[in-house]
Amino acid sequence: MSKDDLLKTKHFCLVPWTHLHIWPNSSVHLCCTSDSSKPLTYITETNTLEKAWNTKRLKEVRLDMLQDKAIPECTRCYEIEASGLRSMRVDHNLAFEKHIQIVEETRPDGFVEKVNMPYMDIRFSNICNLRCRTCGPELSSNWFKDAVALQIPMQHKNPILQAANDPQLLFSQIEKFLPSVEQIYFAGGEPLIMEEHYKILHWLIQNNRTDVELRYNTNFTITSFQGKSVFELWNKFKKVEVGASLDTFGTRAEYMRKESDWAKIEASRMKMKEICPKVGFYVSVTLSVLSFSLMPEFHRDWVERGLVNINDWNINPLTFPLHYRVQVAPESYRNEISKKYADHIEWIKAQPNHNNMTLDRWNSALRFIQGEQSKSELENFKDMTKKLDTLRGERFQDTFPELSFLMNE
């Protein structure tokens, strides 16, 4: 199969030839959207990125992709594509198509000699200042105390996880690939409070690599570190895209992402527009049962107030945990909200600066909302909501009156 034909297939992805993704618990994955329950290996076992690059499973994945076989780790991308949304697979193939020639270096057993990492996404730790409802202790150190109180099974006994036994050794290995990296994705935990994030930025600045594209997934609640504004650092780079994980607004946002302060988030956005207006900014919404009913209002409010461009709105359908999926809500209510989405799409069409990709995102979100109901997960949703409400001194029905009926279904 030719290189061009590979990129047109349903399952081929360049990720296994251009990237290694490491979680705070040291597990190594294909990418950030691959199934977290199916790690390729652990960096604490291989000790080096070079050894992780050719683990048995990764070699198998390469060979299967070359034959356009579905990969079990990649079901999230397939589901997202089926709903009409752009997946990580599609985006990555478009962004790194020029690296397609490395596929020809794949040996019959799937081995690729050279570690090729133009795309970097290393989660150095789970350090985070929030306790988001849809998150957990593996990706948020602040979640640990709640997990203990709820008796959630955990493999770690300390709040903070680190990807490597020796963080400095891991950083020195990553440093070898910084001269050739093209794009770095920072996420967490919360990247804007991680020391490693700033070490990488300072290395890039000192070594004249400000041409590297920086991309972020941040809760956007803290924008300075050790007295230094991240806005000033971003101004030194040619291209920065900041994706703010904001699912809804006001008290609902503070409930969903515990410890956040909505007024401060809006103030930070206005300050960012003033200090680094050329830095890209978009809202990255997790489309869940908690966020979907008021997303059109949230989008319109921020667009009309000039806090975000109408097209800078990314919609990520939540597929896990299952009890927070949109489909937990009954079909009758989702049909009601679907009408609101249809009206919002018409509003978008009436705006002079909208683009077709934005319409595709909203239409795909509409189709996702209309998926088959997950009745079996509703009890799990109610159970977890009640437990967390008791633990955090909150009451779901007071914060989400429009969804209060879910607790009585």
Secondary structure, 3 states (H helix, E strand, C coil): CCHHHHHHCCCCCCHHHHCCEECCCCEEECCCCCCCCCCCEEHHHHCCHHHHCCCHHHHHHHHHHHCCCCCHHHHHHHHHHHCCCCCHHHHHHHHCHHHHHHHHHCCCCCCCCCCCCCEEEECCECCCCCEECCCCCCCCHHHHHHHHHCCCCCCCCCCCCECCCCHHHHHHHHHCCCCCCCEEEECCCCHHHCHHHHHHHHHHHHCCCCCCEEEEEECCCCCEECCEEHHHHHCCCCCEEEEECCCCCHHHHHHHEECCCHHHHHHHHHHHHHHCCCCEEEEEEEECCCCHHHHHHHHHHHHHCCCCCCCCEEEEECCCCHHHCHHHCCHHHHHHHHHHHHHHHHHHHCCCCCCHHHHHHHHHHHHHHCCCCCHHHHHHHHHHHHHHHHHHCCCHHHHCHHHHHHHHC
